[in-house]
Amino acid sequence: MTTPSRFGAADAQQAAAAIRTCIPAATPVAAIVLGSGLGGLANDIQQAVRIPYREIPGFPSATVPGHAGELIAGTLEGRPVLALAGRFHLYEGHDVRLAAFPARVVHALGARTLIVSNAAGGVNPSFGAGDLMLIRDHINLMFQNPLIGALEDGDTRFPDMLDAYDPGLAELARTAAKARDVTLREGVYAALLGPTYETAAEVRMLGTLGADAVGMSTVPEVVVARALGMRVLGISCVTNLACGLTAAPITHAEVLESTAKAAAKFQRLVADVVSRL
């Protein structure tokens, strides 16, 4: 008999059961993962119930500045949603399965659409700080996969990643951006372990590989979501040009400052997408 893996389906059901005792019974139309500095969307959620991560079985507290560390349940544009204000990163020493665990939990709570966001460095030299990028695809340079191990209940053993980011949801985002007159770049997101920012040579390599933006998150959640059959929409906030494309040093404070400037258009865009689901 195979021993269940930690942060697998059984743990997700346990966490979901605890969350259900605190939130409305409505099935969420989407779950939204809010990246560094993008947590302001949580303030737009009406009738919000906030649960600190430390009160959810299996969730540690969030430690990275710009991550509130709480799950929010309520309505956005009149639609029931879940929001995850903060995530768990591999560079904090967390297991890749924990980084992806929130996707399992929101799926156990009934969400079948996952909207992921992140702060990212711009590899494409035509991008600028504050741009929003629709993620068309990703490159996993973390070299870790949260599906390794026993097959979890509900997972596809070999999920197809051709459309890891759902084309229909991408079109909704394009339509919403056009209606709001928001410039929406598109490109490929490369995920690295961090916590160091990339060297200039690494940024040149990423550009050669076809990446348009680089960050330290997101991919584990997307991999598990696809294994569970969820539809995924990804949006990066480009906070800075990556090393070698600018002479300025890169700091986390700069990342948070840039996302704060872009937060309003990000919030409008996601709200419009939710209203169209």
C-alpha positions in Angstrom: 0.0 0.0 0.0 1.4 3.4 -1.0 1.9 5.9 1.8 0.1 9.2 1.1 2.5 12.1 0.4 2.6 15.1 2.6 0.8 18.1 1.0 -1.2 15.8 -1.1 -4.9 15.2 -1.7 -5.7 14.0 1.8 -4.0 17.0 3.4 -5.9 19.3 1.0 -9.2 17.8 2.0 -8.3 18.3 5.7 -7.4 22.0 5.1 -10.5 22.6 3.0 -12.7 21.1 5.7 -11.2 23.5 8.2 -11.7 26.5 5.9 -15.4 25.5 5.1 -16.2 26.0 8.8 -15.3 29.7 8.4 -16.5 30.7 4.9 -19.8 30.9 2.9 -20.9 27.7 1.2 -20.9 29.3 -2.3 -18.7 27.5 -4.9 -16.0 29.9 -6.0 -15.9 30.7 -9.7 -12.1 31.2 -9.4 -9.2 31.2 -6.9 -6.7 34.0 -7.3 -3.1 33.8 -6.1 -1.7 37.3 -5.3 2.0 37.8 -5.8 4.4 40.2 -4.2 2.9 43.6 -3.9 -0.3 42.6 -5.6 -2.4 41.9 -2.5 -4.4 45.1 -2.9 -7.0 43.1 -4.9 -8.0 41.5 -1.6 -9.4 44.9 -0.5 -11.8 44.8 -3.5 -13.4 41.5 -2.3 -16.8 42.2 -0.7 -18.2 40.3 2.3 -14.7 39.1 2.9 -13.8 36.5 5.4 -10.1 36.5 6.1 -8.3 33.4 7.5 -4.6 33.7 8.5 -2.5 31.0 6.9 -1.3 29.9 10.4 -4.9 28.8 11.1 -5.2 26.5 8.1 -3.9 23.0 8.5 -0.7 22.5 6.5 -0.1 26.2 5.9 2.9 27.9 7.5 2.8 31.7 8.0 4.0 33.8 5.0 7.4 35.4 5.6 8.1 37.4 2.5 7.4 41.2 2.6 4.5 42.0 0.4 2.7 38.7 1.2 -0.1 39.2 3.8 -0.4 35.5 4.5 -4.1 35.0 4.5 -6.9 33.3 2.5 -9.8 35.6 1.7 -13.3 34.3 0.7 -16.0 36.7 -0.6 -17.3 38.2 -3.8 -15.6 40.1 -6.6 -17.9 41.7 -9.2 -20.7 39.8 -7.5 -19.1 36.4 -8.1 -17.8 34.2 -5.3 -14.0 33.9 -5.2 -11.1 32.8 -3.1 -7.9 34.8 -2.9 -4.6 33.7 -1.6 -2.7 36.8 -0.4 0.8 35.4 -0.4 2.5 32.1 -1.3 5.2 29.7 -0.2 8.5 29.9 -2.1 11.2 27.2 -2.5 13.9 29.8 -1.6 12.4 30.0 1.9 13.3 26.3 2.3 9.8 25.0 1.6 9.1 21.7 -0.2 8.0 22.1 -3.8 4.8 20.2 -2.8 4.0 22.9 -0.2 4.6 25.6 -2.8 1.8 23.9 -4.9 -0.4 22.9 -2.0 -2.7 26.0 -2.1 -3.8 24.9 -5.6 -4.9 21.6 -4.2 -6.7 23.3 -1.3 -8.7 25.7 -3.5 -9.6 22.8 -5.9 -10.9 20.9 -2.8 -13.0 23.9 -2.1 -14.6 23.8 -5.5 -12.6 26.2 -7.6 -12.0 25.0 -11.1 -10.3 28.2 -12.4 -7.0 29.4 -11.0 -5.7 32.9 -11.6 -2.0 33.2 -10.7 0.0 36.5 -10.5 3.6 37.3 -9.7 6.2 40.1 -9.7 8.7 39.4 -12.4 11.9 40.8 -13.9 11.7 41.8 -17.5 13.9 39.8 -19.8 12.3 41.1 -23.0 14.0 44.5 -23.5 10.8 46.0 -24.9 9.1 45.6 -21.5 9.1 48.4 -18.9 8.6 48.6 -15.2 4.9 48.4 -14.4 3.9 46.5 -17.5 1.5 43.6 -17.1 2.3 40.4 -19.0 -0.1 37.7 -19.9 1.7 34.4 -19.4 1.4 32.3 -22.5 3.8 29.6 -21.4 6.5 28.9 -18.8 10.0 27.4 -18.5 10.6 25.4 -15.3 14.2 26.1 -14.3 13.5 25.3 -10.7 14.2 21.7 -11.8 11.6 20.4 -9.3 8.2 19.1 -9.9 5.4 18.8 -7.3 3.9 15.8 -8.9 6.9 13.5 -8.3 5.9 10.7 -5.9 2.7 8.7 -5.3 -0.2 9.5 -7.7 -2.6 11.6 -5.7 -6.4 11.2 -5.9 -7.8 13.3 -8.7 -4.4 13.9 -10.4 -3.6 13.0 -14.0 -0.3 11.0 -13.9 1.0 12.7 -17.1 -0.7 16.0 -17.5 -0.5 17.6 -20.9 1.1 21.1 -20.6 0.5 22.2 -24.2 -2.1 24.7 -22.9 -0.9 25.1 -19.4 -2.3 28.6 -19.5 -5.9 28.3 -20.9 -6.4 30.0 -24.3 -10.0 30.8 -23.5 -9.0 32.6 -20.3 -6.2 34.4 -22.1 -8.7 35.7 -24.6 -11.0 36.9 -21.8 -8.0 38.8 -20.4 -7.2 40.4 -23.8 -10.8 41.5 -24.1 -10.9 42.9 -20.6 -7.6 44.7 -21.2 -8.8 46.3 -24.4 -12.1 47.4 -22.8 -10.1 49.0 -19.9 -7.5 50.5 -22.3 -4.8 48.5 -20.3 -1.7 47.6 -22.2 -1.2 43.8 -21.8 2.1 42.4 -22.9 2.3 38.6 -23.6 5.2 36.2 -23.2 6.9 33.3 -21.5 7.7 33.2 -17.8 10.8 31.5 -16.6 10.8 30.2 -13.0 14.1 30.0 -11.1 14.8 29.0 -7.5 16.1 32.3 -6.2 16.5 34.0 -3.8 19.3 35.7 -5.7 18.4 37.8 -8.6 19.8 36.6 -11.9 23.2 37.5 -13.2 23.6 39.4 -16.5 24.8 36.1 -18.2 21.8 34.3 -16.8 19.5 36.9 -18.2 21.1 36.6 -21.6 20.7 32.8 -21.4 17.0 33.2 -20.5 16.4 35.5 -23.5 18.1 32.9 -25.7 15.8 30.2 -24.3 12.7 32.3 -25.2 11.8 33.8 -21.8 10.3 37.2 -21.6 10.1 37.5 -17.8 11.7 35.8 -14.9 10.6 35.1 -11.3 10.8 32.7 -8.4 7.3 31.2 -8.1 4.1 30.3 -9.9 5.1 27.2 -11.8 4.5 24.6 -9.0 1.0 25.9 -8.5 0.3 25.7 -12.2 1.6 22.2 -12.6 -0.6 20.9 -9.8 -3.6 22.9 -11.1 -3.2 21.3 -14.5 -2.8 17.8 -13.0 -6.2 18.4 -11.3 -7.8 19.6 -14.5 -8.1 23.3 -13.5 -8.0 26.1 -16.1 -5.2 28.6 -15.4 -4.7 32.3 -16.2 -1.4 33.8 -15.4 -0.4 37.5 -15.2 3.0 38.9 -14.4 3.7 42.4 -13.2 7.0 43.4 -14.7 8.7 45.3 -11.8 12.1 46.0 -13.4 14.3 45.2 -16.3 16.5 42.2 -15.4 20.2 42.4 -14.7 22.3 43.5 -17.7 19.4 45.3 -19.3 19.8 48.2 -16.9 22.7 49.5 -14.8 20.5 50.1 -11.7 20.8 47.5 -8.9 17.7 45.4 -8.2 16.1 45.4 -4.7 12.9 43.8 -3.3 11.9 47.3 -2.2 11.9 48.3 -5.9 9.8 45.3 -6.7 7.2 46.3 -4.2 7.3 49.9 -5.4 6.7 48.9 -9.0 3.9 46.5 -8.2 2.2 49.2 -6.1 2.2 51.5 -9.2 0.7 48.7 -11.4 -1.7 47.4 -8.8 -4.7 49.4 -9.9 -4.7 48.2 -13.5 -4.0 44.7 -12.3 -6.9 44.8 -10.0 -9.2 46.2 -12.7 -8.1 43.6 -15.2 -8.6 40.6 -12.8 -12.0 41.9 -11.7 -13.1 42.2 -15.3 -12.0 38.7 -16.0 -13.9 37.3 -13.0 -17.0 39.2 -14.1 -16.8 37.5 -17.5 -16.3 33.9 -16.2 
